[in-house]
Amino acid sequence: MTVAEAIAQLQAPDLSQRYYAAWWLGRFRVKVAVPILIQALQDESDRTELGGYPLRRNAARALGQIGDPQAIPGLLACLGVADFQLRSAAATALGLLGATQAIPDLVSLLMATEVPSALGTEELPQPYPAILLALGRLNAQVARPQIQSFLTHPLPRVRSVALCTMYLLTQDSDYVQQLLVLINRAETRLQRVMLADLGETGYLPVAAAMVQAQAEPSFKLMGLHRLLSQWLSTQPQPPDWAAAGTVFRLMDQLL
């Protein structure tokens, strides 16, 4: 598929083609598609029986991957839409875009208790993992009291990302150690996603412990890749490649 074909498909009557085109444009970070993807954030035609908007979700994800700040106002508007998964995709995208102006809205959403659609639940009325991680990526120091309240949430998945977020805000490795304990007590299904939280910390000393998890090697590799990427993003150039040697060796062993 070419860029021109993908942009044309995003305006096609076939909803499945539009859904795929939005994914494709984000996957290949096609910046010229940003205006039409912003338009897709307001699409009303692709809607599920439960009130979800699949195309809008993919458009939000694509805009986060492309990284153009033009998308910020449209993504902020999506935080108020009843679709739980769209709010999640918008929060993630805003975090990736470095949209610090979104912090007040993200905090408000984090503390909202009502379930605005059938896609939320009593325990998870809001997409807490996406919101918490976005606040961590945005270095939302003002939100630390609200984030800390999620360290005791009944869902291990939420506690996991809250620990990750607190490490991002404080650089206190005790939060990473608590996250390791949580992972070791979790079932394999949860370990798969929690390894991504560990990777998000960029805390290299945790690499060896990640390999000891019960999750499949592919999930360990993805977690280690994320760990290395996050670490590199915080290092001066050129980075200390010797410090990353252990991670490279662990990844080689998993291949």
The 8 nearest C-alpha neighbors of each residue, nearest first, counted from 0:
[[1, 4, 5, 2, 3, 23, 20, 6],
 [2, 0, 4, 3, 5, 6, 24, 7],
 [1, 3, 5, 4, 6, 0, 29, 24],
 [2, 4, 6, 1, 5, 7, 0, 8],
 [5, 3, 7, 1, 2, 6, 8, 0],
 [4, 6, 8, 20, 2, 7, 3, 1],
 [7, 5, 9, 3, 8, 4, 2, 32],
 [6, 8, 4, 5, 9, 10, 3, 11],
 [9, 7, 11, 5, 10, 6, 17, 16],
 [8, 10, 17, 6, 7, 20, 11, 5],
 [9, 11, 8, 7, 17, 12, 6, 13],
 [10, 12, 8, 13, 9, 17, 7, 16],
 [13, 11, 14, 10, 17, 16, 8, 9],
 [12, 14, 16, 11, 15, 17, 8, 10],
 [15, 13, 17, 16, 12, 18, 45, 11],
 [14, 16, 18, 17, 13, 19, 20, 54],
 [17, 15, 19, 14, 13, 18, 8, 20],
 [16, 18, 9, 14, 20, 15, 19, 8],
 [19, 17, 54, 15, 21, 16, 20, 14],
 [20, 18, 22, 16, 21, 17, 23, 15],
 [19, 21, 23, 17, 5, 22, 9, 18],
 [22, 20, 24, 18, 58, 19, 23, 57],
 [21, 23, 19, 25, 20, 24, 57, 26],
 [24, 22, 20, 26, 25, 21, 19, 27],
 [23, 25, 29, 21, 27, 26, 22, 28],
 [61, 26, 24, 28, 22, 23, 27, 64],
 [25, 27, 23, 24, 28, 22, 61, 64],
 [26, 28, 25, 24, 29, 23, 65, 64],
 [29, 27, 65, 25, 26, 24, 30, 64],
 [30, 28, 24, 27, 31, 32, 25, 65],
 [29, 31, 32, 33, 28, 65, 67, 24],
 [30, 32, 33, 29, 34, 35, 2, 28],
 [31, 33, 30, 35, 29, 34, 36, 6],
 [32, 34, 36, 30, 31, 35, 37, 62],
 [35, 33, 37, 36, 32, 38, 31, 70],
 [34, 36, 38, 37, 32, 33, 39, 6],
 [37, 35, 39, 33, 38, 34, 58, 32],
 [36, 38, 34, 40, 35, 39, 33, 70],
 [37, 39, 35, 36, 40, 41, 34, 42],
 [38, 40, 36, 42, 41, 37, 55, 58],
 [41, 39, 55, 37, 38, 42, 58, 36],
 [40, 42, 39, 38, 43, 55, 37, 73],
 [41, 43, 39, 40, 44, 55, 45, 38],
 [44, 42, 45, 41, 46, 52, 55, 39],
 [43, 45, 42, 46, 14, 52, 54, 41],
 [46, 44, 52, 43, 54, 53, 14, 47],
 [47, 45, 52, 51, 44, 50, 43, 48],
 [46, 48, 51, 50, 49, 52, 45, 53],
 [47, 49, 50, 46, 51, 52, 117, 45],
 [50, 48, 47, 51, 117, 118, 116, 46],
 [49, 51, 47, 48, 46, 82, 52, 81],
 [50, 52, 82, 47, 46, 49, 53, 48],
 [51, 53, 46, 55, 54, 45, 56, 47],
 [54, 52, 56, 55, 51, 57, 45, 46],
 [55, 53, 18, 57, 56, 52, 58, 45],
 [54, 56, 40, 58, 52, 57, 53, 39],
 [57, 55, 85, 53, 59, 54, 58, 88],
 [58, 56, 60, 54, 59, 55, 21, 22],
 [57, 59, 55, 61, 56, 21, 60, 36],
 [60, 58, 62, 56, 57, 61, 89, 88],
 [61, 59, 57, 63, 58, 62, 88, 92],
 [25, 60, 62, 58, 64, 63, 59, 57],
 [63, 61, 65, 59, 64, 60, 66, 58],
 [62, 64, 92, 60, 66, 61, 65, 95],
 [63, 65, 61, 62, 66, 25, 28, 60],
 [66, 64, 28, 62, 63, 67, 25, 61],
 [65, 67, 63, 96, 64, 62, 68, 95],
 [66, 68, 69, 65, 70, 62, 96, 33],
 [69, 67, 70, 71, 66, 96, 98, 72],
 [70, 68, 67, 71, 72, 33, 34, 73],
 [69, 71, 68, 73, 72, 67, 74, 37],
 [70, 72, 74, 68, 73, 69, 75, 93],
 [73, 71, 75, 74, 70, 76, 69, 68],
 [74, 72, 76, 75, 71, 70, 37, 77],
 [73, 75, 77, 71, 89, 76, 72, 70],
 [74, 76, 72, 77, 73, 78, 71, 101],
 [75, 77, 73, 74, 78, 79, 72, 80],
 [78, 76, 74, 80, 79, 75, 86, 89],
 [79, 77, 86, 76, 75, 80, 89, 74],
 [78, 80, 77, 76, 81, 86, 75, 108],
 [79, 81, 77, 82, 78, 86, 85, 76],
 [80, 82, 116, 115, 83, 79, 50, 86],
 [81, 83, 51, 85, 80, 84, 50, 86],
 [84, 82, 86, 85, 118, 119, 81, 87],
 [85, 83, 87, 86, 82, 88, 56, 126],
 [86, 84, 56, 88, 87, 82, 83, 89],
 [87, 85, 78, 89, 83, 84, 88, 77],
 [86, 88, 84, 90, 85, 126, 89, 129],
 [89, 87, 85, 91, 90, 86, 60, 59],
 [88, 90, 92, 86, 74, 91, 87, 59],
 [91, 89, 93, 87, 92, 88, 130, 129],
 [90, 92, 88, 94, 89, 93, 129, 133],
 [91, 93, 63, 95, 89, 94, 90, 60],
 [94, 92, 96, 90, 98, 95, 91, 89],
 [93, 95, 133, 91, 97, 92, 96, 136],
 [94, 96, 92, 93, 97, 63, 91, 66],
 [97, 95, 93, 98, 66, 94, 92, 63],
 [96, 98, 94, 95, 137, 99, 93, 136],
 [97, 99, 96, 100, 93, 101, 94, 71],
 [98, 100, 101, 102, 97, 137, 139, 94],
 [99, 101, 98, 102, 103, 104, 97, 71],
 [100, 102, 99, 104, 98, 103, 105, 75],
 [101, 103, 105, 99, 104, 100, 106, 139],
 [104, 102, 106, 105, 101, 107, 100, 108],
 [105, 103, 107, 101, 106, 102, 108, 75],
 [104, 106, 108, 102, 107, 103, 109, 101],
 [107, 105, 109, 103, 108, 104, 102, 110],
 [108, 106, 104, 110, 109, 105, 111, 103],
 [107, 109, 105, 111, 106, 110, 104, 125],
 [108, 110, 106, 107, 111, 105, 127, 130],
 [109, 111, 107, 108, 112, 106, 145, 125],
 [112, 110, 108, 109, 113, 107, 125, 124],
 [113, 111, 110, 124, 114, 125, 109, 108],
 [112, 114, 115, 111, 124, 125, 121, 116],
 [113, 115, 124, 116, 119, 120, 112, 121],
 [116, 114, 81, 113, 119, 117, 124, 82],
 [117, 115, 118, 81, 114, 119, 82, 83],
 [118, 116, 119, 49, 115, 120, 114, 50],
 [117, 119, 116, 83, 82, 120, 49, 84],
 [118, 120, 124, 117, 114, 116, 83, 123],
 [121, 119, 123, 124, 122, 114, 118, 117],
 [120, 122, 123, 124, 114, 119, 113, 112],
 [123, 121, 120, 124, 154, 153, 119, 125],
 [122, 124, 120, 125, 121, 119, 126, 127],
 [125, 123, 119, 114, 120, 121, 122, 113],
 [124, 126, 123, 127, 119, 83, 109, 108],
 [127, 125, 87, 129, 128, 130, 83, 123],
 [126, 128, 130, 125, 129, 131, 109, 157],
 [129, 127, 131, 130, 126, 157, 160, 132],
 [130, 128, 132, 87, 91, 127, 131, 126],
 [131, 129, 127, 133, 132, 128, 90, 105],
 [132, 130, 134, 128, 133, 129, 127, 161],
 [131, 133, 135, 129, 134, 130, 164, 128],
 [132, 134, 94, 136, 130, 135, 131, 91],
 [135, 133, 137, 131, 139, 132, 136, 138],
 [136, 134, 164, 132, 138, 137, 133, 167],
 [135, 137, 133, 138, 134, 94, 132, 95],
 [136, 138, 134, 135, 139, 97, 99, 94],
 [139, 137, 135, 136, 140, 168, 134, 167],
 [138, 140, 134, 137, 141, 142, 135, 102],
 [141, 139, 142, 143, 138, 168, 135, 134],
 [140, 142, 139, 143, 144, 138, 145, 102],
 [143, 141, 140, 145, 139, 144, 146, 106],
 [142, 144, 146, 145, 140, 141, 147, 139],
 [145, 143, 147, 146, 142, 148, 141, 140],
 [146, 144, 142, 148, 143, 147, 149, 110],
 [145, 147, 143, 148, 144, 149, 142, 161],
 [148, 146, 144, 149, 150, 145, 143, 161],
 [147, 149, 146, 145, 150, 151, 144, 152],
 [150, 148, 152, 151, 147, 146, 161, 158],
 [149, 151, 158, 147, 148, 161, 152, 162],
 [152, 150, 149, 158, 153, 148, 147, 154],
 [151, 153, 149, 154, 150, 158, 157, 155],
 [154, 152, 151, 155, 158, 157, 122, 149],
 [153, 155, 156, 157, 152, 158, 122, 151],
 [156, 154, 158, 157, 159, 153, 152, 181],
 [157, 155, 159, 154, 158, 160, 189, 193],
 [156, 158, 159, 155, 154, 160, 128, 161],
 [159, 157, 150, 155, 161, 156, 160, 152],
 [160, 158, 156, 162, 157, 161, 178, 155],
 [159, 161, 163, 162, 157, 158, 128, 196],
 [160, 162, 158, 164, 163, 159, 150, 149],
 [163, 161, 165, 159, 160, 164, 174, 158],
 [162, 164, 160, 166, 161, 165, 196, 200],
 [165, 163, 135, 167, 161, 166, 162, 132],
 [164, 166, 168, 162, 167, 163, 169, 161],
 [165, 167, 170, 169, 163, 164, 168, 171],
 [166, 168, 164, 165, 135, 170, 169, 200],
 [169, 167, 165, 166, 138, 135, 170, 164],
 [168, 170, 166, 171, 167, 165, 172, 140],
 [171, 169, 166, 167, 172, 168, 165, 174],
 [172, 170, 169, 173, 166, 174, 175, 165],
 [173, 171, 175, 174, 170, 176, 166, 202],
 [174, 172, 176, 175, 171, 177, 166, 178],
 [173, 175, 177, 172, 176, 162, 166, 171],
 [176, 174, 178, 172, 173, 177, 179, 166],
 [177, 175, 173, 179, 178, 174, 180, 172],
 [178, 176, 174, 180, 179, 175, 173, 181],
 [177, 179, 175, 181, 176, 180, 159, 162],
 [180, 178, 176, 182, 181, 177, 183, 175],
 [181, 179, 177, 183, 178, 182, 176, 184],
 [182, 180, 178, 184, 179, 183, 177, 185],
 [183, 181, 179, 185, 184, 180, 190, 178],
 [182, 184, 180, 181, 185, 179, 212, 190],
 [185, 183, 181, 182, 180, 186, 179, 190],
 [186, 184, 182, 183, 189, 190, 181, 187],
 [185, 187, 188, 189, 190, 184, 182, 183],
 [186, 188, 190, 214, 189, 213, 191, 185],
 [189, 187, 190, 186, 191, 214, 192, 185],
 [190, 188, 191, 187, 186, 192, 185, 193],
 [189, 191, 187, 193, 192, 188, 182, 194],
 [192, 190, 189, 194, 188, 193, 214, 218],
 [191, 193, 195, 194, 190, 189, 196, 188],
 [192, 194, 190, 196, 195, 191, 189, 159],
 [195, 193, 197, 222, 196, 192, 191, 190],
 [194, 196, 222, 198, 193, 192, 197, 199],
 [197, 195, 193, 199, 194, 198, 163, 160],
 [198, 196, 194, 199, 195, 200, 193, 163],
 [197, 199, 226, 222, 225, 195, 196, 200],
 [198, 200, 196, 197, 201, 226, 225, 195],
 [199, 201, 202, 198, 197, 163, 167, 226],
 [200, 202, 230, 226, 229, 199, 198, 203],
 [201, 203, 200, 204, 205, 230, 226, 198],
 [202, 204, 205, 206, 201, 226, 230, 227],
 [205, 203, 206, 202, 207, 208, 201, 245],
 [204, 206, 203, 208, 207, 202, 209, 197],
 [207, 205, 209, 208, 204, 203, 246, 223],
 [208, 206, 209, 210, 205, 211, 204, 249],
 [207, 209, 211, 210, 205, 206, 212, 179],
 [210, 208, 206, 211, 207, 212, 205, 219],
 [209, 211, 208, 207, 212, 219, 206, 249],
 [212, 210, 208, 209, 213, 207, 214, 219],
 [213, 211, 214, 210, 209, 183, 208, 190],
 [214, 212, 187, 211, 215, 190, 186, 183],
 [215, 213, 187, 212, 191, 190, 218, 216],
 [214, 216, 217, 218, 213, 219, 191, 212],
 [217, 215, 219, 218, 253, 220, 214, 254],
 [216, 218, 220, 219, 215, 221, 253, 214],
 [219, 217, 221, 220, 216, 215, 191, 222],
 [218, 220, 216, 222, 217, 221, 223, 210],
 [221, 219, 217, 223, 218, 222, 224, 216],
 [220, 222, 218, 224, 219, 223, 225, 217],
 [221, 223, 198, 195, 219, 225, 194, 220],
 [224, 222, 226, 220, 225, 221, 198, 219],
 [223, 225, 221, 227, 226, 222, 220, 228],
 [224, 226, 198, 228, 222, 223, 227, 229],
 [227, 198, 225, 201, 223, 229, 224, 228],
 [226, 228, 230, 224, 225, 229, 231, 223],
 [229, 227, 225, 231, 230, 226, 224, 232],
 [230, 228, 201, 232, 226, 231, 227, 225],
 [229, 231, 201, 227, 232, 228, 233, 226],
 [230, 232, 228, 234, 233, 229, 227, 238],
 [231, 233, 229, 230, 234, 228, 235, 227],
 [234, 232, 231, 230, 229, 235, 201, 228],
 [235, 233, 231, 238, 232, 236, 230, 237],
 [236, 234, 238, 237, 233, 231, 239, 232],
 [237, 235, 238, 234, 239, 231, 233, 232],
 [236, 238, 235, 239, 234, 240, 231, 232],
 [239, 237, 236, 235, 234, 240, 231, 242],
 [238, 240, 241, 242, 237, 243, 234, 235],
 [241, 239, 243, 242, 238, 244, 237, 231],
 [240, 242, 244, 243, 239, 245, 238, 246],
 [243, 241, 240, 244, 239, 245, 203, 246],
 [242, 244, 240, 241, 246, 245, 247, 239],
 [243, 245, 241, 247, 246, 242, 248, 240],
 [246, 244, 248, 247, 243, 249, 242, 206],
 [245, 247, 249, 248, 243, 244, 250, 206],
 [248, 246, 250, 244, 245, 249, 251, 243],
 [249, 247, 251, 245, 250, 246, 244, 252],
 [248, 250, 246, 252, 251, 247, 245, 253],
 [249, 251, 247, 253, 252, 248, 220, 246],
 [252, 250, 248, 254, 249, 253, 247, 246],
 [253, 251, 249, 250, 254, 248, 247, 210],
 [252, 254, 250, 251, 216, 249, 220, 217],
 [253, 251, 252, 250, 216, 220, 217, 249]]
